[in-house]
Amino acid sequence: MSTVKKLVLAALFLALALYLPFLTGQIPQIGMMLSPMHFPVLLCGFVCGPGYGLAVGFIAPLLRSFLFTMPPFPVAAVPMAFELAAYGFLIGWLYKLLPKRTGSIYGALLAAMVGGRIVWGLVRYAMLFTGTPFTWEIYISSVIMGSLPGIVLQIVLIPPLVLALQRAGVMENA
């Protein structure tokens, strides 16, 4: 895939990461639990590769925070920037390494999801200087319980989307 095509697709994924929270925010109680910014970043890593996935993942929450004040800066936006950067990088890197089979798509997705959540916790812990408390209970409730609907949707929707993009010729599948 050409560099120009990757750059255009990365810009599209960045725009989606900025826009999707407006749609899910309209759903009371679970809108943000759907983790709308995660989907375009994960897809960007698959489609464009680890470098673009990392860049889009890091830029999206920070840019959205500065443009729309959500996620709040720095307490939510900074850890989320590192989390999404880890998602985009890990999923692109693992997809590149693993054989291009459906099981590998799920494996890369699950590994990136776990890795990104670990990075979020480490960055959030390192930010204790902001005065916001951070405990193991907060980590579990925020990263797992608070985003369970998003986790399930990512596992259900991302692999079929990747397979569809492969069949459509948007990305390499061999």
C-alpha positions, 0 to 999 in steps of 0.5 A: 500500500502506498504511503499516500494511501496510508496517510489518507486512511490514517486521516480518515481514522483520526476523523472517525476517532474525533467524531464517533464519541458524539454519536455514542454520547447520545446513548445515556448510561453506556455511551462512553462505555462503548469506547468509540475512539478505540475502534478507528485506532484499532482499525488504523493499526490493522489497515495502515500498520503500527506507525500510523496506528501509534500516531493516530492513537496518540493524537486522537484523545489529545486533539479531541481534548483540546478541541472539545474538552473531552476526554478531560486533560490531563487526567483522562486524555494523557493516559488514553493517548498512551493507551490508544497509541499502544493499541494502534502500534501493537495491533499493527505490529502483531498483524504484520508478524502473524499469519493472515488468518482469522485466528490471527486477527483475533489474537492480535486484537486481544493482545493489543487490548490487554497491552493497551489497558496495561499501558493505561494503568501504568501511565495513570499510576505515573500521574498520581502527581495530578492529585487524582487517586488511583488504586487497583479498584479504580483500575479494574472498574475503569479499564474492565468493568467501565468498558465491558460493552466496548470490549465485547463490541470490539471483539465482535465487530473488529475482526469481521470489519478487517476481513471485509476490508481485506476482501475489498482490497483496502489492505493486504491480506497475504 
